[in-house]
Amino acid sequence: MSAPLNVAVVLLDSLNRHMLGCYGGTEFETPNFDRFASKRATRFTRHVTGSLPCMPARHDILCGALDFLWKPWGSIELWEEPITRVLRHQGVTTALVTDHPHLFETGGENYHTDFHCWDYLRGHTTDPWRTYYDPSWVGAPAMPAKKGGWWWTKAWGIEELDRGYDRARTFFRTEEDYPGPMTMSAAARFLAEATPHHDRWFLFVDEFDPHEPFDTPVPWAGRYFDEAWDEEWLIWPPYADGAISEGALSEREGRHVRANYGAKLSMIDHWFGQILDRFDEQGLWDNTALIVCTDHGHYLGEEREGRDIWGKPGVPQYEPMGHTPLLVSWPGKPGGEVCEALTTNVDIFATVADVFDAEVMQTTHGCSMVPLLTGEADSIREWALGGVYGGWVQVTDGQHKYARGAAGENFPISMWSNRWSTVPFGEMGFPGLPVPDHRAWLDKMPGSEVPVIRQPYQPGDTLPLWVTVNNCNDRHFLFDLDIDPYEQENRSGESGAGDLVDLLHTALSKLDAPDDQFTRLGLS
């Protein structure tokens, strides 16, 4: 078995593990993910999220450091290097192919800059690509649909939002015009046309599908919904804990939203097949590792505590959200194998760094998966930590998962950053974080001598949306996933729970987590 010369990482946003055929899903068709898993890849069965949501997860993968304990969402900091910066100095060609708008918004605006080249395919979700609706649009191929703010108006009373995609979709004329198909096609072209010109290369495909909007043309539209539907399509899902149980969403509407996710999943699976085809045609399996991953899952009505969950509301990272797919092909390693070792997203960074013998200047938190792939080890970590800034923090040993909310009012809490470019929610009508004020002082990140602004917050301050709506105060959950994979039995009151509380304390200590996190969580 030879070490790969090159690495391609394909991240598909909001890719639900439990809905992929290769992980036992039967609801939707995913023939190309299944083909990859059975013929070329090792299927990891205990891969979990780290920092959430979107940009924090990409920080895990490109910088290798969990950041949710220090900040909510933001750019690469002065004390950090992305893997691409180091690879550039080592003569490795790096390329980004993406339709992910957050990479080009405040809070994500410097992740792409160290790639040798980047190709941004326009029009997805919040992308400010067009300023007007195409007046020649006649409803094809895009189905008439409710605008992106329909749920926010219904649930929060916010004036209806005009999101970028609502305008962009009126310019699509064929399936090939949709952002996901464009991105996969561009990545396939790089594999076919560019890779022969480079001795070593790293490709990062950051594909926003199957993330909402769940918008597809025929033949995908309606593929999994066989009921009559004469209304505008629901392509933007609700974000809610208990939408149906509280009467805000009908069961029929819920089935429609879920079916539209399935259509998007099958469509992007189809276009992912282009990447597999290029690997076949170019003979890349012999010298290139292909890693398929996601940032997190997406709730589509799964029930916990008797309530249906949608989107990414402020609940713990239950299995549909936090237990994610990971498929890795490795030169010389047969496909169809299974790895049951515990892994998490910072381990993807560590694996890429291991392949290229790269070191970054910041403290990182990952463990290379190379020993798992080469058969030298059957485990690389004893626990994995994850969570959302100001919300739930959880730890797992692969079998047990312990999620802990804040004690009391969710304070003290502080943000650590020298860029202060975070939380781009302006287009949704939510205020961003205020600039640092007189309460801030200079501290240092673990492993760094660079002074960092540490801004404390207190009740009444403007905080990120997921801090204020997470409903985590004084709540704890412990699940034994081997016997309770659907998380219906909270064992946090049992005698053995203390061991998991100790494990969480140990994990936070190993990461040199801020002291206010211990206080906030009642672990001091």
FENMO-V549765 format. One record per residue. N is the residue number from 1. RES is the residue in one letter. PSI is psi in radians with two decimals (999 if undefined). BURIAL is I if it has 16 or more other C-alpha atoms within 10 Angstrom, else O. D_LAST is the distance of its C-alpha to the last C-alpha in whole Angstrom. Layout:
# FENMO-V549765
n res psi burial d_last
N RES PSI BURIAL D_LAST
N RES PSI BURIAL D_LAST
This chain:
# FENMO-V549765
n res psi burial d_last
1 M 2.18 O 48
2 S 2.61 O 48
3 A 2.49 I 45
4 P 2.58 I 45
5 L -0.55 I 46
6 N 2.83 I 45
7 V 2.34 I 42
8 A 2.22 I 42
9 V 2.17 I 39
10 V 1.88 I 40
11 L 2.12 I 37
12 L 2.08 I 38
13 D 2.39 I 36
14 S 0.67 I 35
15 L 1.95 I 36
16 N 2.00 I 36
17 R -0.83 I 36
18 H -0.11 I 37
19 M -0.03 I 40
20 L 2.40 I 41
21 G -0.64 I 44
22 C -0.23 I 43
23 Y 0.32 I 40
24 G -0.01 O 42
25 G 2.44 O 42
26 T -0.08 O 45
27 E -0.64 O 45
28 F 2.76 I 46
29 E 2.22 I 48
30 T 1.10 I 47
31 P -0.55 I 49
32 N -0.65 I 48
33 F -0.69 I 45
34 D -0.71 I 46
35 R -0.78 I 49
36 F -0.80 I 46
37 A -0.69 I 44
38 S -0.56 I 47
39 K -0.44 O 49
40 R -0.47 I 47
41 A 2.79 I 43
42 T 2.29 I 41
43 R 2.00 I 39
44 F 2.28 I 35
45 T -0.18 I 34
46 R 0.86 I 30
47 H 2.33 I 29
48 V 2.80 I 26
49 T 2.80 I 25
50 G -1.76 I 23
51 S 2.40 I 22
52 L 2.75 I 24
53 P -2.12 I 26
54 C -1.12 I 30
55 M -0.69 I 29
56 P -0.65 I 26
57 A -0.66 I 27
58 R -0.53 I 30
59 H -0.73 I 28
60 D -0.82 I 26
61 I -0.67 I 30
62 L -0.40 I 32
63 C -0.32 I 29
64 G 0.12 I 27
65 A 2.26 I 24
66 L 2.28 I 21
67 D -0.03 I 21
68 F -0.29 I 19
69 L -0.27 I 15
70 W -0.54 I 17
71 K 2.81 I 20
72 P -0.59 I 22
73 W 2.21 I 26
74 G -3.06 I 27
75 S 3.06 I 30
76 I 2.28 I 30
77 E 3.00 I 28
78 L -0.47 O 30
79 W 0.19 I 28
80 E 2.68 I 29
81 E 2.33 I 32
82 P 2.77 I 33
83 I -0.55 I 35
84 T -0.58 I 38
85 R -0.71 I 38
86 V -0.74 I 38
87 L -0.64 I 40
88 R -0.76 I 43
89 H -0.36 O 43
90 Q 0.07 O 44
91 G 0.27 O 47
92 V 2.18 I 45
93 T 2.27 I 46
94 T 2.45 I 44
95 A 2.45 I 44
96 L 2.25 I 42
97 V 2.15 I 44
98 T 2.70 I 42
99 D 0.35 I 43
100 H 1.86 I 39
101 P -0.52 I 39
102 H -0.38 I 36
103 L -0.25 I 36
104 F 0.27 O 39
105 E 2.96 I 37
106 T 2.24 I 34
107 G -0.19 I 31
108 G 0.20 I 33
109 E -0.06 I 36
110 N 0.25 I 36
111 Y -0.51 I 35
112 H -0.25 I 39
113 T -0.38 O 40
114 D -0.01 I 40
115 F 2.54 I 42
116 H -0.64 I 45
117 C 2.67 O 46
118 W 2.47 I 45
119 D 2.00 O 47
120 Y 1.98 I 45
121 L 2.22 I 47
122 R 2.70 I 47
123 G -0.13 I 47
124 H 2.59 I 44
125 T -1.71 I 41
126 T 0.10 I 40
127 D 2.12 I 43
128 P 1.11 I 45
129 W -0.66 O 48
130 R 2.59 I 51
131 T -0.06 O 51
132 Y 2.87 O 54
133 Y 2.39 O 55
134 D 2.02 O 58
135 P -0.24 O 60
136 S -0.02 O 62
137 W 2.31 O 59
138 V 0.28 O 61
139 G 0.21 O 58
140 A 2.35 O 59
141 P -0.20 I 57
142 A 2.30 I 54
143 M 2.53 I 54
144 P 2.26 I 54
145 A 2.68 O 50
146 K 2.59 O 48
147 K 2.88 I 46
148 G -0.35 I 43
149 G 0.18 I 41
150 W -0.71 I 43
151 W -0.67 I 40
152 W -0.63 I 38
153 T -0.77 O 41
154 K -0.74 O 41
155 A -0.59 O 37
156 W -0.17 O 36
157 G 0.27 O 39
158 I 2.42 O 39
159 E 2.45 O 43
160 E 2.28 I 44
161 L 2.56 I 43
162 D 1.58 O 45
163 R 2.68 I 43
164 G -0.67 I 45
165 Y -0.54 I 46
166 D -0.58 I 48
167 R -0.74 I 50
168 A -0.70 I 50
169 R -0.37 I 51
170 T -0.15 I 54
171 F -0.11 I 55
172 F 2.37 I 55
173 R -0.42 O 58
174 T 2.95 O 57
175 E -0.60 I 55
176 E -0.28 O 55
177 D -0.25 I 54
178 Y 2.56 I 50
179 P -0.73 I 47
180 G -0.94 I 46
181 P -0.67 I 50
182 M -0.72 I 50
183 T -0.80 I 47
184 M -0.64 I 48
185 S -0.71 I 51
186 A -0.69 I 50
187 A -0.71 I 48
188 A -0.65 I 51
189 R -0.70 O 53
190 F -0.77 I 51
191 L -0.65 I 51
192 A -0.68 I 55
193 E -0.60 O 56
194 A -0.69 O 54
195 T -0.56 I 52
196 P -0.27 O 56
197 H -0.03 O 56
198 H 2.41 O 52
199 D -0.76 O 52
200 R 2.51 I 48
201 W 2.74 I 46
202 F 2.12 I 43
203 L 2.24 I 43
204 F 1.96 I 40
205 V 1.89 I 41
206 D 1.56 I 39
207 E 2.17 I 41
208 F -0.36 I 39
209 D 2.60 I 41
210 P 0.42 I 40
211 H 2.63 I 38
212 E 2.72 I 40
213 P 2.48 I 42
214 F 1.19 I 44
215 D 2.15 I 47
216 T 2.69 I 50
217 P 3.02 I 54
218 V 2.42 O 56
219 P 0.09 O 56
220 W -0.68 I 52
221 A 2.22 I 52
222 G 0.06 I 52
223 R -0.61 I 52
224 Y 0.28 I 50
225 F 1.84 I 51
226 D 0.26 O 54
227 E 2.75 O 54
228 A 2.37 O 56
229 W 1.77 O 54
230 D 0.04 O 56
231 E 3.07 O 54
232 E 2.47 O 52
233 W 2.55 I 50
234 L 1.58 I 46
235 I -0.28 I 45
236 W 2.03 I 41
237 P 2.75 I 39
238 P 2.69 I 37
239 Y 1.80 I 33
240 A 2.64 I 32
241 D 1.71 I 30
242 G 0.65 I 33
243 A -0.80 I 36
244 I -0.76 I 39
245 S -0.44 O 37
246 E 0.06 O 37
247 G 0.16 O 41
248 A -0.34 O 40
249 L 2.32 I 41
250 S 2.75 O 44
251 E -0.62 O 44
252 R -0.74 O 47
253 E -0.69 O 45
254 G -0.75 I 42
255 R -0.64 I 45
256 H -0.80 I 46
257 V -0.81 I 43
258 R -0.72 I 42
259 A -0.63 I 46
260 N -0.61 I 46
261 Y -0.80 I 42
262 G -0.68 I 44
263 A -0.72 I 47
264 K -0.70 I 45
265 L -0.81 I 44
266 S -0.62 I 47
267 M -0.80 I 49
268 I -0.50 I 46
269 D -0.75 I 46
270 H -0.78 I 50
271 W -0.47 I 50
272 F -0.49 I 47
273 G -0.47 I 50
274 Q -0.68 I 52
275 I -0.76 I 49
276 L -0.69 I 50
277 D -0.71 O 54
278 R -0.67 I 53
279 F -0.71 I 52
280 D -0.88 O 54
281 E -0.62 O 57
282 Q -0.06 O 56
283 G 0.57 O 55
284 L -0.31 I 51
285 W -0.43 I 50
286 D -0.34 I 51
287 N 0.13 I 49
288 T 2.31 I 46
289 A 2.37 I 43
290 L 2.08 I 43
291 I 2.15 I 39
292 V 2.18 I 39
293 C -3.07 I 35
294 T 3.00 I 34
295 D -0.62 I 30
296 H 2.98 I 30
297 G -2.88 I 32
298 H 2.15 I 33
299 Y 2.34 I 33
300 L 0.89 I 36
301 G 0.06 I 36
302 E 2.52 I 34
303 E 2.36 I 33
304 R 2.45 I 29
305 E 0.55 O 29
306 G 0.22 O 33
307 R 2.44 I 32
308 D 2.42 I 34
309 I 2.44 I 32
310 W 2.41 I 34
311 G -2.28 I 33
312 K 1.13 I 29
313 P -3.10 I 27
314 G 1.07 I 24
315 V 2.90 I 23
316 P 2.86 I 22
317 Q 1.37 I 23
318 Y 2.96 I 26
319 E -0.75 I 28
320 P -0.51 I 31
321 M -0.78 I 29
322 G -0.27 I 26
323 H 1.85 I 29
324 T 2.80 I 31
325 P 2.60 I 34
326 L 2.08 I 35
327 L 2.22 I 39
328 V 2.14 I 40
329 S 2.54 I 43
330 W 2.28 I 44
331 P 2.26 I 47
332 G -0.13 O 49
333 K 2.24 I 46
334 P 2.60 O 48
335 G 2.94 I 47
336 G 0.04 I 46
337 E 2.85 I 43
338 V 2.39 O 40
339 C 2.13 I 36
340 E 0.16 O 34
341 A 2.57 I 31
342 L 2.24 I 28
343 T 2.87 I 28
344 T 3.05 I 26
345 N -0.54 I 28
346 V -0.32 I 26
347 D -0.42 I 29
348 I -0.81 I 32
349 F -0.85 I 31
350 A -0.57 I 31
351 T -0.79 I 34
352 V -0.76 I 36
353 A -0.66 I 35
354 D -0.77 O 36
355 V -0.74 I 39
356 F 0.09 I 40
357 D 0.90 O 39
358 A 2.49 I 37
359 E 2.33 O 34
360 V 2.91 I 32
361 M -0.33 O 30
362 Q 2.84 I 27
363 T 2.27 I 24
364 T 2.90 I 24
365 H 0.14 I 23
366 G 2.89 I 26
367 C 2.28 I 28
368 S 2.42 I 32
369 M 0.00 I 33
370 V -0.79 I 36
371 P -0.53 O 36
372 L -0.66 I 36
373 L -0.52 I 39
374 T -0.11 I 41
375 G 0.16 O 40
376 E -0.30 O 39
377 A 2.71 O 35
378 D 0.10 O 34
379 S 2.51 O 31
380 I -0.21 I 29
381 R 2.66 I 25
382 E -0.37 O 23
383 W 2.80 I 21
384 A 2.37 I 21
385 L 2.49 I 18
386 G 2.95 I 19
387 G -3.00 I 19
388 V 2.43 I 20
389 Y 2.23 I 18
390 G 0.12 I 17
391 G -2.46 I 17
392 W 2.50 I 17
393 V 2.35 I 15
394 Q 2.74 I 16
395 V 2.54 I 17
396 T 2.57 I 20
397 D 0.19 I 22
398 G -0.48 I 25
399 Q -0.80 O 26
400 H 2.46 I 23
401 K 2.21 I 21
402 Y 2.11 I 17
403 A 2.27 I 17
404 R 2.25 I 14
405 G 3.13 I 14
406 A 2.67 I 12
407 A 2.18 I 11
408 G -2.22 O 13
409 E 0.20 O 15
410 N 0.48 I 14
411 F 2.72 I 13
412 P 2.72 I 12
413 I 2.51 I 14
414 S 2.81 I 16
415 M 2.45 I 19
416 W 1.99 I 20
417 S 2.58 I 24
418 N 0.03 I 27
419 R -0.58 O 29
420 W 0.75 I 28
421 S 1.38 I 30
422 T 2.78 I 28
423 V 1.33 I 29
424 P 1.25 I 33
425 F 0.20 O 33
426 G -0.70 O 36
427 E -0.24 O 38
428 M 0.06 I 37
429 G 0.09 O 37
430 F 2.44 O 33
431 P 2.59 O 32
432 G 3.08 I 30
433 L 2.44 I 27
434 P 2.77 O 28
435 V 2.81 O 29
436 P 2.58 I 26
437 D -2.87 O 27
438 H -0.27 O 27
439 R -0.27 O 23
440 A 2.66 I 22
441 W 2.98 O 22
442 L 2.29 O 23
443 D -2.97 O 20
444 K 2.40 O 21
445 M 2.69 I 20
446 P 2.25 O 19
447 G 0.10 O 22
448 S 2.57 O 24
449 E 0.06 O 26
450 V 2.14 O 27
451 P 2.44 O 25
452 V 2.46 I 24
453 I 2.19 I 23
454 R 1.92 I 20
455 Q 1.98 I 20
456 P 2.66 I 18
457 Y 2.77 I 19
458 Q 2.90 O 19
459 P 2.37 O 20
460 G -0.31 O 24
461 D 2.65 O 24
462 T 2.20 O 26
463 L 2.83 I 23
464 P 2.62 I 24
465 L -0.76 I 26
466 W -0.20 I 24
467 V -0.64 I 21
468 T -0.26 O 23
469 V 0.34 O 24
470 N -0.20 I 22
471 N 0.71 I 21
472 C -0.14 I 18
473 N 2.24 I 16
474 D 0.58 O 15
475 R 2.49 I 17
476 H 2.49 I 16
477 F 2.43 I 19
478 L 2.17 I 20
479 F 2.45 I 23
480 D 1.75 I 26
481 L -0.39 I 28
482 D -0.60 O 30
483 I -0.18 O 32
484 D 1.13 O 30
485 P -0.34 O 31
486 Y 0.12 I 31
487 E 0.93 I 28
488 Q -0.19 O 29
489 E 1.81 I 27
490 N 1.99 O 24
491 R 0.32 I 22
492 S -0.31 I 19
493 G -0.01 O 20
494 E 2.85 O 21
495 S -0.56 O 20
496 G -0.07 O 20
497 A -0.49 I 17
498 G -0.56 O 15
499 D -0.64 O 16
500 L -0.57 I 15
501 V -0.74 I 12
502 D -0.67 O 12
503 L -0.70 I 14
504 L -0.77 I 12
505 H -0.74 I 9
506 T -0.77 O 12
507 A -0.78 I 14
508 L -0.67 I 11
509 S -0.72 O 11
510 K -0.56 O 15
511 L 0.00 I 15
512 D 0.80 O 14
513 A 2.63 I 12
514 P 2.57 I 11
515 D -0.54 O 8
516 D -0.34 I 9
517 Q -0.70 I 9
518 F -0.72 I 5
519 T -0.80 I 5
520 R -0.66 I 9
521 L 0.01 I 8
522 G 0.58 O 6
523 L 0.09 I 4
524 S 999 O 0
